[in-house]
Amino acid sequence: MNIEKKRLVVADDEMNILSALKDILAENYIVFTASDGAEALGLVRKYKPDLALLDIMMPGMDGFEVCRRIKMDPLTRNVPVVFLTAKTHTEDAEQGFKSGAEAFVAKPFSAEKLIEKIRTVIEKAEIRKTI
């Protein structure tokens, strides 16, 4: 049975992290990578991925702003957003959820936990589409 792979947009301004994420996720997902917020937003608009995995601290447009713009656009507002970040204070989480994020994963991260979180968030988004 050929199950179509889900699509992810992954954004991080640290190339070593971006490369590691692509390696970790490429086995199970089609991965589009971006090194800044504006590029990530463009990829989300172009590909309408099943999930956007965003770093918060990026040059130019940060992850919070990318998330807000994804959620304000009728064409992309249903794309779930997960923040992958070193910013783990309560205020950061509150700001992230206010901007529309579905989940947070703290850096450094476990590959297994990240994959599980992505799978869970995508499944919940698919269930919401059917309601």
N, C-alpha and C positions, 0 to 999 in steps of 0.2 A: 504494500500500500504506500503510495507516494503522498506524504503530507507536506503541503507547502510550508516552507520555513517562514516564521514571523520576521518582520523587519524592525530593526532598531536604529535610531539615531543616537550616537554616543558622542558627547562633547567634553573635552578636557584640554586645557592649554598645556599640560605637561605631556610631551610626546612619548616618554617612556610609559606613562600610565595608559595613554590612548592605545599604544601598541599592545600592551599587556591585555587591555580590555578586549581589543579586537581578537587577539589570540584565544582568550578564554571563551568568548561568545560566538566566534565564527563557526564552530562545530554545530551549534544548534540554531543560529540565527543568521539572517542577512544583515550585515553591519555596515552602516554608513557613518563615517567619522568626521568630526569637525573639531578644529582647534580653537574656536572662539564662539561667542554667543550668536553673532550675526550669521555666521556660516551654519550653525546648528539650526537656527530658525529657518533659514533658506532650505535646508535639507528636509525639515519637518514639513514645510509647505509643499515641497516638490514630491516627496515620497509618501506622505501620510502614514508614517510608520505605526506599528502596533504599540510602540513605547519609545519615549525619549529618556535617555539616561544622561543627566546633566551634572557637571561640576558647578558649584556655585561661584567660586572665585575664578573669573576669566576676564581677560582684558576687554575693554569696550563694554559690551553688554553682558552683565553677569547672568548667572543661571536663574535668579529670581525674575529678572526682566524677561528673559526668554520664555520662562514658564507663563508669566502673565500674558505675554503676546500670543502664545499658543492657545491659551484658554479663552482669550478675547475674540479669536478668529473663528467664525462659524465653520470654516472648513477643517480646522485642526483642533477644536476645543475638546473633542472626545479622545485625543491622543493622551494616554496616561503619561505622567512625568514622575520619574524617580530621581532624586538628588543623590549623587555619590560625592561625598564631601568630607573635608577635614573639619568643617565648621559644625560642631556638635553641641553648641550651647542651646538651651531651651528657646531663647529668642530667635535663633536661626531656624529652628524647626517650626516655630510659630509663623515666622515670616514665610517660610517655604510652603506651609499648608495654606496660608492666606493667599499666596500667589497661585495656588491650584494644584500643588504636588500631591501625589498619592502616597509617596513613601520616601524614606531616607535610608541610605546605607552609609555608614561611617567608614572613612579611610583611617588606617589601612583596613582592607576588606578581605574576607574569605571568599574565594571564587565560588565555592559551593553555596554559601549563603546568598551571594549576589545573584547567582543563577536561579535559586529558589525564589528570591524576592521578585525578580523579573517575571518568572513564570506565574507566580501568584497574582501579581498586579495585572498582567495581561488576561489571565482567566477571569478575574473580577470585572475587568473592562468589557470582556466579551459577554458576560452574563448581563451586565447593565444594558448592552445593546439589544438584548432580546426582551427586555422588560418594557 
